[in-house]
Amino acid sequence: MFGVDESKRFETAMTLRESFDVAVDEGVIEQSYIFGEEDDCKEIMDEEDNLCHSLGNIRISLKGRRAHPFYAENRRLRFTHDSWKASILNVMLDERKQEIHEHVAMSLEKELDDDEAHHRGDFEKQIRVFKHWKSSGNFTKSAIFALDIGGQLMLLGLNSQAILLFDEVLDILKEMTDEGELDARYGGIGASVLETIDPPELEYLIKLNITKGKAYSTLRRGVDGAEAYQSALDTLNNSPCAAEEDFDRSVSFPIFSGLFAVLKMGAIEQDDKCSFEKDLCKKFVEQARLNGDPIHYGRALAMEAETLGRLGNFEQALEVVERIKFIYDINTQHAAICKAYASDRVAQSFCHSINFNNALGRTREALEICNYIVEEIVPKSDPKNIHNMFCLLYALIFTLKENGFALKARDLFQSRVVDSFKDHFGEGGSTYSKPMFRPILTMLDLEMRDDQDANEIDELTSWALDEDNFEKKLASCEIAWATFCASPMAVLGEVCFGLAKRQGETENRNILLQKAISLVEQSVANTASLPYANMYAKGKLDAMKNFQNACK
């Protein structure tokens, strides 16, 4: 009915109905009806004669018209065999098919808009609309739905499914690229296509690749994440419309943050001078400063502080954190930062400053920051964002543990991370930090308790010595978490060391002690470019070797 003059809609509707009736009689299509409540049907059938002649008459109640069998929402038509459908589509021009899909998408989307609250969580209906927009070739509308649906899927831990959705939309532009343009593609899209897109389309193209990169990173697929972020950067740098005044450059800021994140995961190689990281940080800070938005400028400064810390310039890093304090307001910025960067990277700069102070021997200052995070940052942070909460507490846990507050560290981690994860996502949920839950809780238990019975120690020992359940699960996130504090191998080493100290003169003690030393030696080797994590691992390694010598 789209494109039909309003005065002719009734006549057109009747013509269509007659055509459908003929097709039903000839066995080309079949029909079914969906009625309302029984009382409604009785009321409607009493008015049937009038209704049959007045489908478009506003004098008939909406309730009445919608309950009638011939109302569009109630009459269901489908081909009796796929061959009929295939035959019709084969003789139809591609442009006509796209036009039909566009009309269907518009109609279905209107249904969603009319009852948004009811359909918000209905993935099936949303995906139906998305599929039609995608088949219509409308990149912008497809991207809007993909980002919305994909975001919901990612919150549920369904990152792989979200990636498939993003790829479907990106394929719209990739398929427009001429086969001969193989040498001039950016993110798989030809230069000639990028020359024709407008600023809104470029913004959605960048958002798709950024969100795709986030999904890959959550799955610990850093190399794929790096490729997605790089595709976003390449399309930005090679799209003429990026220079236009109405292009929102702030959509590109998460690219810098994303590349920085996968760099920390070890997915990007750089030279000994860390040139890639320094250049990335410099560009981000300058662009964010010019933009003037505290959301992005705060994130850029946080990235600068972390970079300085990674290079061992702890005093300079702390100076940058001091600048962040005057910019950051968790009450007004937290949600926006998480929306742009997946977690509150600005608040996490305070967590990194714990390490900077520890590295400089400033234990009192480090503990003061721990208290600030617990009292001011954690309570105001989104409890559903488990990844952010884990990042906020990771460095804090080790500082509290090392200073006699293991019980407080455990209670915080249990309530704010583990229990919150179960409450919001259930036991079967997924998050990047989940493999670290049990090792951290066990490490803290062994630090604060010495009353475990023999059965509990035996069970933990079996778990710790099982390579498949232990270090293999954490190898892929070794560097990512080492950028926040101790590396996962160091954590596992501490677990084995804690268990070894609870064994008597047994073979298990020697096995556990040797494994602890081996794991922490791996941590030392893995964190050569991460000063604080390396410093922490070396301290633990010395303690373990001293214990080993004392046992001889």
PyMOL commands that set and color helices and strands:
alter all, ss='L'
color gray80, all
select helices_A, chain A and resi 6-25+38-46+48-52+62-67+82-90+94-114+116-119+123-136+139-155+159-174+179-181+191-194+199-218+222-237+240-243+249-264+275-291+294-310+314-325+330-341+348-359+363-380+386-402+406-425+434-448+454-465+471-482+488-500+507-526+531-551
alter helices_A, ss='H'
color red, helices_A
select strands_A, chain A and resi 29-33+75-79+185-186+189-190
alter strands_A, ss='S'
color yellow, strands_A
deselect
rebuild
show_as cartoon
